[in-house]
Amino acid sequence: MTFQNTLEFAKKLDAADSLATYRNEFHYPQVNGKDVIYFTGNSLGLQPKRTQKFVDEVMKDWRELAVEGHFYADKPWWDYHERLAEGLGKVVGAMPKEISVMNTLTVNLHLLMVSFYRPTDKRFKIICEEKAFPSDQYMLQSQVRYHGLDPKDAIVEVKKRDGEHAWRTEDIIKKINETGDELALVLMGGVNYYNGQVLDMKAITKAGKDEGAFVGWDLAHGVGNIKLNLHDWDADFAAWCSYKYMNSGPGNASGIFIHERHLGMEDIPRFEGWWGTKKETRFLMEPEFAPIETADAWQLSNPPILSIAPYLASLEIFDEVGMDALIEKQKTIVAFLEFVLQEIDKEVDSTFEIITPEARGCQLSVFLHGEGKSIFDYLMKNGVITDWREPNVIRLAPAPLYCSYEDMFRFGQILKAGIQGK
Ligand SMILES: *Cc1c(COP(=O)(O)O)cnc(C)c1O
C-alpha cells in the first residue's frame, strides 16, 4: 500500500479498519479537553469500559455473599482464575492446562527459576541479552548468588555488534553453542522493551534445548502484542505481566506458561502452597501436597479476585478480536507511523533514526538526533502520551485496539510543530 501523510488518507484507513469500533471500548485521559494520542500501551494499557462491570460484580458478590462467594457467586472465586486459561492460551499459543495466573511478573520469574534453574558444578550458566530490563537483571543476579555462584561467572550476556541497534539471531545461537554443556538456562525478553525487537524465539528455544538447557521467556512486551506459539516452540516456561498490552490495570497479576511435559510431576523442585494442590482434596486440609495436573500447581495462594476481574474483562476483548486481526492492524498502523515519521523527517532539519529492526511488534523506538527532552515535554503538553528513555529515545507503541490512523497523522503534525517551534 502506498501511504500519504494527509488527514484525508488517514481517515480513509480508519474507515476501512475492522477494529475501529474498539476505540469506543476504552477510556482516554484528556489533555486540553481532548482525548490523548496514547503511545504507552507498552507500559500501561488503557482501561476498557467493560472492566468496571467485572469489578462491580465481584464487589456485589462480596457484599451480598461474603465467604459464600467462594462457591456460590455467579463466577465462584475458588476457581475464578481458571476462566482466564482458555483465552490466555489462545493469546500465547498454549493449551489451557499450560497456563496459570498468579502473583506479579518478577515474583513469577523467581518462582519459575526455582524449578528451571538447577545449577550443577558443570552446568550452571544462564544466557540473557545485554541490558535486559532491570528487574530481570536483579532477578537473575540474586538467583545466581542464592545458589552460591558469582553472577560474573554464571551470567552470559549476548551483546549487539558495535554500531548496531539490534541483536542478531546468529550471535545469540553462537553464544548458546559456545556455552554448550555449561548452559543451564536461556532466559530472555522475547520482545525487547527498549528497541522493540522481536527475537526469533522458535530458533533460540531450539538451540537452547539442543544444548540440553531449559529455555524460558519473559513476555512482558510480547503478550497481546505479537503472535506467540509457546507450546509448539517447545519453550519450557514463560511469564508476563498483564498491564501492558493486555490492559488489565496497574500492577495486575501475571500469567505463566509451563510446557505440558513438566506438568503433573511430584518431584520437580517447586515452591508450593495450598492453591497448587488438587481441588478435590484441598479442603480436607491434609498434610501431603498433591499437585494439580496443570500449571496451577505453581500457584501458592488463593488469587486476588478483585484484581484478576479486570484481566478477565480484557481477555474478553482479545477473544472477540482474535490475535490474527489484531496483528494485521498492528502491521499496517506501525508501517503508517513509520511512514509519517519519515515524511516529517524530510520536512524538518533534524534527523530521526528508527532503531527498531524489521522484526518488530507494536513499538517503534525513535532516536531523535539533535533533539532534547524539550520535544518530549512539548508532545506531552500537546496531548501525545509517549515515553522518554535516555539518551534521546522516544518509544511509540500504537496499540491497535485503541489507536487510530488519524492519531498517527496528528502526532506527525504535533511533532513537526514542536521541532519547528523550538
Ligand atoms: C514491565 C516489565 C517487567 C515488570 O515487572 P513487574 O514484576 O511486573 O513489576 C519485568 N520485565 C520486563 C522485561 C518488563 O518489560
The ligand as an SDF file (V2000), in Angstrom:
LIG
                    3D

 15 15  0  0  0  0  0  0  0  0999 V2000
    7.4640   -4.3590   32.5510 C   0  0  0  0  0  0  0  0  0  0  0  0
    8.4840   -5.4060   32.7220 C   0  0  0  0  0  0  0  0  0  0  0  0
    8.6630   -6.0360   33.9590 C   0  0  0  0  0  0  0  0  0  0  0  0
    7.8570   -5.5960   35.1510 C   0  0  0  0  0  0  0  0  0  0  0  0
    7.9360   -6.4530   36.2120 O   0  0  0  0  0  0  0  0  0  0  0  0
    6.8710   -6.4140   37.4160 P   0  0  0  0  0  0  0  0  0  0  0  0
    7.3060   -7.5220   38.2450 O   0  0  0  0  0  0  0  0  0  0  0  0
    5.5080   -6.5790   36.8080 O   0  0  0  0  0  0  0  0  0  0  0  0
    6.9700   -5.0810   38.0740 O   0  0  0  0  0  0  0  0  0  0  0  0
    9.6060   -7.0510   34.0480 C   0  0  0  0  0  0  0  0  0  0  0  0
   10.3390   -7.4230   32.9550 N   0  0  0  0  0  0  0  0  0  0  0  0
   10.1910   -6.8100   31.7550 C   0  0  0  0  0  0  0  0  0  0  0  0
   11.0070   -7.2550   30.5800 C   0  0  0  0  0  0  0  0  0  0  0  0
    9.2650   -5.7830   31.6130 C   0  0  0  0  0  0  0  0  0  0  0  0
    9.1280   -5.1750   30.4430 O   0  0  0  0  0  0  0  0  0  0  0  0
  1  2  1  0
  2  3  1  0
  2 14  2  0
  3  4  1  0
  3 10  2  0
  4  5  1  0
  5  6  1  0
  6  7  2  0
  6  8  1  0
  6  9  1  0
 10 11  1  0
 11 12  2  0
 12 13  1  0
 12 14  1  0
 14 15  1  0
M  END
$$$$
